[in-house]
Amino acid sequence: MLLTAKTFLLNLLLVFAPLGIMQILYLLKYTNLLKKSSGWLLALFPLLSVILCMTYPIVISDNFILDFRRIPFILGALYGGKWVGLIYLIVLLSYRYLLGGSGFYPSLYSFSIATIATSLISAYFLKLDLKKKLLVVAAMDGFLGGFGTFVSLTFFNSEIELSMWILFSCISVIGVVLATLIYEVFINQFKLLHSVMEGQKLKVVSHLAASISHEVRNPLTVSRGFLQLIDSDLNDREKKGYMKLAITELDRATEIINDYLTFAKPYPESVERIDIISEVKHSISVIQPLASMMNVSINAKIDLPSAYMHSEKRKFQQCLLNFSKNAIEAMSNGGTLTIQIARKDNELKISIQDTGVGMTKDQLSRIGEPFFTTKEKGTGLGMMVSHSIVKGMGGELMYESEPGIGTTVHLVFQVENVN
């Protein structure tokens, strides 16, 4: 009995040991030191646990052995998705076949069914709260253990004491619950770390904006005024062209400074009652010339009655124009810009969809960061400001994107009650 307890603990240790390495990888991922390969590396270590558990099993009899491989298998398949689960299944069955014995067939049946089940519920599982996740993994572990044991005892003349099976099943359920808790803790821990790091970046930019925006904008405005006066007295066409270019560049510099100033003060300064539907229609009329120039057609689906909220009209317009302009510029070879509004009770969702280049998951995770942009000549300030405006208005931002297909941004706001 003592020997069995030791082998139980050893096998369980092989489940938890790789979680420490995964913690280091998550740290590298959320500090942007490990990007492209991080997903595959994170999926590799649960698979390592599977192989180690099978290499050092709990031997019950000559033709019946137990191990805790199902714990890392369940975690990896549920958190990694269907392709990770399929890879796990292929590796697990290949290695089990090489080990020999009749135990291959119970593994084939039970883990194949488990792979199908996890692939179907993986996306839904990631959206569950912690309590429901623990119930799902415990149920999945119980199914794998029960079904595998049933097949072994019924069709392959295996023998196992009832007390041993109960002990193993209890330890396995406790193990999968603990492993899930650890996994959730360090995922949330490093998400918090990432958000703190981003918060520090935004804080620095905010302080910088508040301290220098006014001081820089004032001399730019004065310089522009004198340049206009000089321009009015010039007769040389070439020099007038140079002067016009200088004024244009001063306007561009002022616009960047205004972006900084908006970021420093994203919350509405002069609150008024605005009609969201009317403002969206206005933004479409403003952006239409740029769309025509870029060979982009606008498909507007905004046939809804007026919807009102209290905010600052100018900043709301700036936010809509930034998102629409970015969508158009993402379609350098032309395409379709779809602007759609949907309402459910007091929640109004504005969807701006393009058919442009799209973004990767890594790019999506960084959108809105200071100075991050996918455009060659962009600064990233426009998106940073837009995110700040939406947040200041109490709104919510969501993105959907696929490389080569396009991007959709959803802006969700709370509006007044329907009369």
Residue pairs with C-beta under 8 A, 6 or more apart in sequence:
4 58
4 164
7 56
7 57
7 58
7 59
8 58
8 167
8 168
8 171
10 56
11 53
11 56
11 57
11 58
11 67
11 68
12 68
12 171
12 175
14 49
14 52
14 53
14 56
14 68
15 49
15 53
15 68
15 71
15 72
15 175
15 179
16 178
16 179
16 182
17 49
18 45
18 46
18 48
18 49
18 72
19 45
19 179
19 182
19 183
19 186
21 45
22 42
22 45
22 46
22 183
22 186
23 186
25 34
25 38
25 41
25 42
25 45
26 42
26 186
26 187
26 190
27 190
27 193
28 34
28 38
29 35
29 38
29 42
29 190
30 190
30 191
30 193
30 194
30 197
31 193
31 194
31 197
34 41
35 362
36 362
42 80
43 76
43 80
43 84
43 87
46 72
46 73
46 75
46 76
46 80
46 88
47 72
47 76
47 87
47 88
47 91
49 69
49 71
49 72
50 69
50 72
50 73
50 76
50 88
50 91
50 92
51 91
51 95
53 67
53 68
53 69
53 72
54 67
54 69
54 92
54 95
54 96
54 99
56 67
57 65
57 66
57 67
58 65
58 66
58 67
58 168
59 65
60 66
60 160
60 164
61 158
61 159
61 160
63 101
63 102
63 103
63 156
63 157
63 158
64 103
64 152
64 158
64 159
64 160
65 101
65 103
66 168
68 171
68 172
68 175
69 92
70 111
70 114
70 141
70 144
70 145
70 172
70 176
71 141
71 172
71 175
71 176
71 179
72 179
73 88
73 92
73 111
73 114
73 144
74 114
74 118
74 137
74 140
74 141
74 144
74 176
75 137
75 176
75 179
75 180
75 183
76 84
76 85
76 88
77 84
77 85
77 88
77 114
77 115
77 118
77 119
77 122
78 118
78 121
78 122
78 125
78 126
78 136
78 137
78 140
79 122
79 125
79 126
79 183
80 122
81 119
81 122
81 123
82 118
82 119
82 122
85 115
85 118
85 119
85 122
86 115
86 119
88 115
89 111
89 112
89 115
92 107
92 111
93 104
93 107
93 108
93 111
96 103
96 104
96 107
96 108
97 104
102 152
102 156
102 158
103 152
103 156
105 151
105 155
105 156
106 148
106 149
106 151
106 152
106 156
107 148
109 147
109 148
109 151
110 144
110 147
110 148
110 151
111 144
113 147
114 140
114 143
114 144
117 140
117 143
118 125
118 140
121 136
125 133
125 136
128 136
130 181
130 184
133 180
133 184
134 177
134 180
134 181
137 176
137 177
137 180
138 173
138 176
138 177
140 176
141 172
141 173
141 176
142 169
142 173
145 168
145 169
145 172
146 169
149 160
149 165
152 158
152 160
153 159
153 160
198 369
201 369
201 370
202 370
202 384
205 260
205 263
205 370
205 384
206 263
206 264
208 260
209 260
209 261
209 263
209 264
210 264
210 265
212 260
213 257
213 258
213 260
213 261
213 264
214 261
216 257
217 254
217 257
217 258
217 261
220 250
220 253
220 254
220 257
221 254
223 250
224 247
224 250
224 251
224 254
227 243
227 246
227 247
227 250
228 247
230 243
231 240
231 243
231 244
231 247
234 240
234 243
256 379
256 381
259 381
259 382
259 384
259 385
260 381
262 315
262 318
262 385
262 388
262 389
263 381
263 384
263 385
263 388
266 315
266 385
266 388
266 389
266 391
266 392
267 392
268 310
268 311
268 312
268 315
268 392
268 393
269 312
270 312
271 310
271 311
271 312
272 310
272 311
272 312
272 313
273 308
273 309
273 310
274 308
274 309
274 310
274 311
274 313
274 316
275 306
275 307
275 308
276 306
276 307
276 308
276 309
276 316
276 341
276 348
276 350
276 413
276 415
277 302
277 304
277 305
277 306
277 307
277 341
278 306
279 313
279 316
279 317
279 320
280 302
280 320
280 339
280 341
280 350
281 300
281 302
282 317
283 317
283 320
283 321
283 324
284 298
284 300
284 324
284 339
286 321
287 298
287 321
287 324
287 325
287 328
288 298
290 325
290 328
291 297
291 298
291 328
291 337
294 328
294 329
294 331
294 332
294 334
295 333
295 334
296 328
296 331
296 334
296 335
296 336
296 337
297 335
297 336
297 337
298 336
298 337
298 338
298 339
299 336
299 337
299 338
299 339
300 338
300 339
300 340
301 338
301 339
301 340
301 341
302 339
302 340
302 341
304 341
304 343
307 343
307 348
307 415
307 416
308 415
308 416
309 393
309 413
309 414
309 415
309 416
311 393
315 389
315 392
315 393
316 389
316 393
318 385
318 386
318 389
319 386
319 389
319 390
319 393
319 411
320 350
322 382
322 383
322 385
322 386
323 352
323 386
323 409
323 411
324 337
324 339
324 352
325 382
326 382
326 383
327 337
327 352
327 353
327 354
327 356
327 407
327 409
328 337
328 354
329 375
330 354
330 356
330 357
330 358
330 374
330 406
330 407
331 337
331 354
331 355
331 356
332 356
332 357
335 354
335 355
335 356
335 406
336 354
336 355
337 352
337 353
337 354
338 351
338 352
338 353
338 354
339 350
339 351
339 352
339 353
340 350
340 351
340 353
341 348
341 349
341 350
341 351
342 348
342 349
342 351
343 349
343 415
345 418
346 414
346 415
346 416
346 417
346 418
347 412
347 413
347 414
347 415
348 412
348 413
348 414
348 415
349 410
349 411
349 412
350 410
350 411
350 412
350 413
351 408
351 409
351 410
351 411
352 408
352 409
352 411
353 406
353 407
353 408
353 409
354 406
354 407
354 408
355 405
355 406
356 406
356 407
357 374
357 403
357 404
357 406
358 401
358 402
358 403
358 404
358 405
358 406
358 407
359 367
359 374
359 399
359 401
359 403
359 407
360 403
363 374
363 401
364 399
364 401
366 372
367 383
367 399
368 383
368 384
368 386
368 387
368 397
369 380
369 384
370 380
370 381
370 384
371 379
371 380
371 381
372 380
372 383
373 379
373 380
373 383
387 397
390 396
390 397
390 411
391 397
393 413
394 413
394 414
395 411
395 412
395 413
395 414
396 411
396 412
396 413
397 409
397 410
397 411
397 412
398 409
398 410
398 412
399 407
399 408
399 409
399 410
400 407
400 408
400 410
401 407
401 408
